[in-house]
Amino acid sequence: MTKEFCGSFSPIYTFFNVGIVNGGTMINAVPDYAEIKVDIRFVSDDVVEDIKEDLVKIVSSNTIEEAKSELIIDNIFSAFSNEYNKKFYEFVKSISIKNELGEPEGFLLGGASDAAYISKAGVPCLCGMGVKGVKGEWNHTNREYAIIDSALERIILIVSSILELENKEL
């Protein structure tokens, strides 16, 4: 990404991934269309408008005569907010230590999560409470994996946290 297209959002914490590329019908012919589908991850919803503006600049910078470009935004997946979650994380961490499961390590993955919708509603929520794996390094790739032996540990942590929540207000 060039500086010209960085706007005011932080390119360090904004990730673009072209996951699907389509177009053409054969190798030796000019295609009648080309299409890319992009996944964008960001850590704050404050950057959404800057991202949209930059995408419009990129799409409108067409240099091929008679070619037309169009930007279609199907969905913007909200960033997972930690605003309501720090106290909840500390609570779950204390349960993990109490059950001799070790001290969990929180880390930033780069944005979107299904948990974002719960967090946006102001409900404490943690993302990635399933089995252990690599800390985001290979998520959603053919190298992603899970450590099966950690499943029982996670079940104990989740159930213990739920049982303790009856006596706690977050």
Secondary structure by P-SEA (a helix, b strand, c coil): cccccccccccccbbbbbcbbbbbccccccccbbbbbbbbbbccccaaaaaaaaaaaaaaccccccbbbbbbbcbbbbcccccccaaaaaaaaaaaaaacccbbbbbbccccccaaaaaaaccccccccccccccccccccccccccccaaaaaaaaaaaaaaaaccccc
